[in-house]
Amino acid sequence: MNKDERILYMREYRKNNKDKRNSYMREYRKNNKDKYKGILRKYFYKRDYGISIEEYNKMFENQKGCCKICGRHQSLFKQRLCVDHNHKTMEVRGLLCHTCNKFLGYINDDINNMILYLE
């Protein structure tokens, strides 16, 4: 079986056995819910921001569970506070709510033009 035939075979296999694969993963996640979420979060924080869960929790405590920009507490949101970082230096700046984090992304972390406009 050459490479192209193998790719077609695997696509067909995945298509025909989607329920089997999905039910296995659903069952695994259901039985290991807390462990699964913790492992993924730990991995992503380390990979994307270079921080550990303990460092995240320390920042959360220092900010008293509030967004560093708007000051609203995490209990008002459905999601965890986002890790905000400088995309050029990769330095972590703090924890933000989803709205403030998106806002910074929309303006490309450059607030000077917005300040000039508002004045």
C-alpha positions as CSV (number, residue, x, y, z in Angstrom):
1,M,0.0,0.0,0.0
2,N,1.6,3.3,-1.1
3,K,1.3,6.6,0.8
4,D,-1.7,7.9,-1.1
5,E,-3.7,4.7,-0.7
6,R,-2.9,4.7,3.0
7,I,-4.2,8.3,3.4
8,L,-7.4,7.4,1.6
9,Y,-7.8,4.2,3.6
10,M,-7.3,6.1,6.9
11,R,-9.8,8.8,5.9
12,E,-12.4,6.2,5.1
13,Y,-11.7,4.3,8.3
14,R,-12.0,7.5,10.4
15,K,-15.2,8.4,8.6
16,N,-16.8,4.9,9.2
17,N,-15.6,4.6,12.8
18,K,-16.3,8.2,14.0
19,D,-18.8,7.0,16.7
20,K,-16.4,4.5,18.1
21,R,-13.6,7.0,18.4
22,N,-15.8,9.8,19.8
23,S,-17.5,7.5,22.3
24,Y,-14.1,6.3,23.6
25,M,-12.9,9.9,24.1
26,R,-16.2,11.0,25.6
27,E,-16.0,8.2,28.1
28,Y,-12.4,8.9,28.9
29,R,-13.0,12.6,29.4
30,K,-16.1,11.9,31.5
31,N,-14.3,9.5,33.8
32,N,-11.2,11.7,34.1
33,K,-12.8,15.2,33.8
34,D,-10.7,17.0,36.5
35,K,-7.5,15.3,35.6
36,Y,-8.0,15.8,31.9
37,K,-8.7,19.6,32.2
38,G,-5.8,20.1,34.6
39,I,-3.3,18.3,32.4
40,L,-4.4,20.3,29.3
41,R,-4.3,23.7,31.2
42,K,-0.9,22.9,32.7
43,Y,0.4,22.0,29.2
44,F,-1.0,25.1,27.5
45,Y,0.1,27.6,30.1
46,K,3.7,26.2,30.0
47,R,3.7,26.0,26.2
48,D,2.1,29.3,25.3
49,Y,3.2,31.6,28.2
50,G,6.0,29.8,30.0
51,I,4.2,29.8,33.3
52,S,3.0,27.0,35.6
53,I,-0.4,26.5,37.2
54,E,1.1,27.7,40.5
55,E,2.3,30.9,38.9
56,Y,-1.2,31.5,37.4
57,N,-2.7,30.9,40.8
58,K,-0.3,33.3,42.4
59,M,-1.2,36.0,39.9
60,F,-4.9,35.3,40.5
61,E,-4.4,35.7,44.3
62,N,-2.3,38.9,43.8
63,Q,-5.1,40.4,41.6
64,K,-7.7,39.2,44.1
65,G,-9.4,37.2,41.3
66,C,-10.2,40.4,39.3
67,C,-9.4,41.5,35.8
68,K,-6.3,43.7,35.8
69,I,-8.0,46.3,33.5
70,C,-11.7,46.5,34.4
71,G,-11.5,45.1,38.0
72,R,-14.5,42.8,37.6
73,H,-14.2,39.5,39.6
74,Q,-14.0,36.2,37.8
75,S,-17.2,35.0,39.4
76,L,-19.0,37.4,37.0
77,F,-17.7,35.4,34.0
78,K,-18.2,31.9,32.7
79,Q,-14.6,31.6,31.7
80,R,-11.3,31.8,33.6
81,L,-9.3,34.9,33.4
82,C,-7.0,35.0,30.4
83,V,-3.3,35.3,30.6
84,D,-2.3,38.6,29.0
85,H,1.2,38.8,27.5
86,N,3.3,41.0,25.2
87,H,3.4,39.3,21.8
88,K,6.8,40.7,21.0
89,T,8.7,39.9,24.3
90,M,6.3,37.1,25.4
91,E,6.4,38.7,28.9
92,V,3.3,37.9,30.9
93,R,1.5,41.1,32.1
94,G,-1.3,39.8,34.1
95,L,-4.8,38.2,34.0
96,L,-7.6,39.8,32.1
97,C,-11.3,39.0,31.5
98,H,-12.2,37.8,28.1
99,T,-13.6,41.2,27.0
100,C,-10.5,43.2,28.0
101,N,-8.2,40.6,26.4
102,K,-10.1,40.7,23.1
103,F,-10.1,44.5,23.2
104,L,-6.3,44.6,23.5
105,G,-6.1,42.2,20.6
106,Y,-8.4,44.3,18.4
107,I,-6.2,47.4,18.9
108,N,-3.0,45.4,18.5
109,D,-1.8,46.4,22.0
110,D,-1.4,50.0,20.8
111,I,-3.7,52.3,22.8
112,N,-2.0,55.6,21.9
113,N,-4.1,56.2,18.8
114,M,-7.3,55.5,20.8
115,I,-6.2,57.9,23.5
116,L,-5.5,60.6,20.9
117,Y,-8.9,60.1,19.3
118,L,-10.8,60.3,22.6
119,E,-9.0,63.5,23.7
